[in-house]
Amino acid sequence: MSGQPLLELVVSIAYGVLSALIPIFNSEIYIAAAQVGGFAEEATTAVGCAIGISVGKVGTVLALRRGASFKWMQRIRDRPRKPAGKFRTKVRGWSDRMLGLLGDSRWGVVIVFLSASVYVPPLYPVTFAVAETRMSVVPFGIAVIVGRTLLFLAIAFGISALAH
């Protein structure tokens, strides 16, 4: 038995952590490239990236709760919103309502799961919003890992089926 699956998993976890912290390193593209190039199995890339993203997002929430402040985040938070058209206004209003429900014990985990699995609302701002709530990092992390695992498995197997 070779160590190839373990290596694929470890590299995918590392890329997932990087993706969680720096959004330009997109896990979806990494997973698609791994399948098109045929250099990694579907499950190892999908599960590895999901684990890495969960670790990175939980770490971000914990860092923000412990007082880490980022000047660029303050600038983003303090800048006025640009006027938007009807569609963007409706989406923004819906997203704002969902983010407002994050602190609710019944809806917070559901919203994080939806964010992790279908991108509504996006997981990046949800992570920062969760840091402002009393949601425990354990259900947050579980919702992220389950949602992203389902999403990434669908992407990996879908791309693999199209490419091969």
Helices and strands as residue ranges (DSSP letters): H 4-21, H 27-37, H 42-65, H 71-78, H 86-100, G 101-103, H 108-118, H 123-131, H 137-163
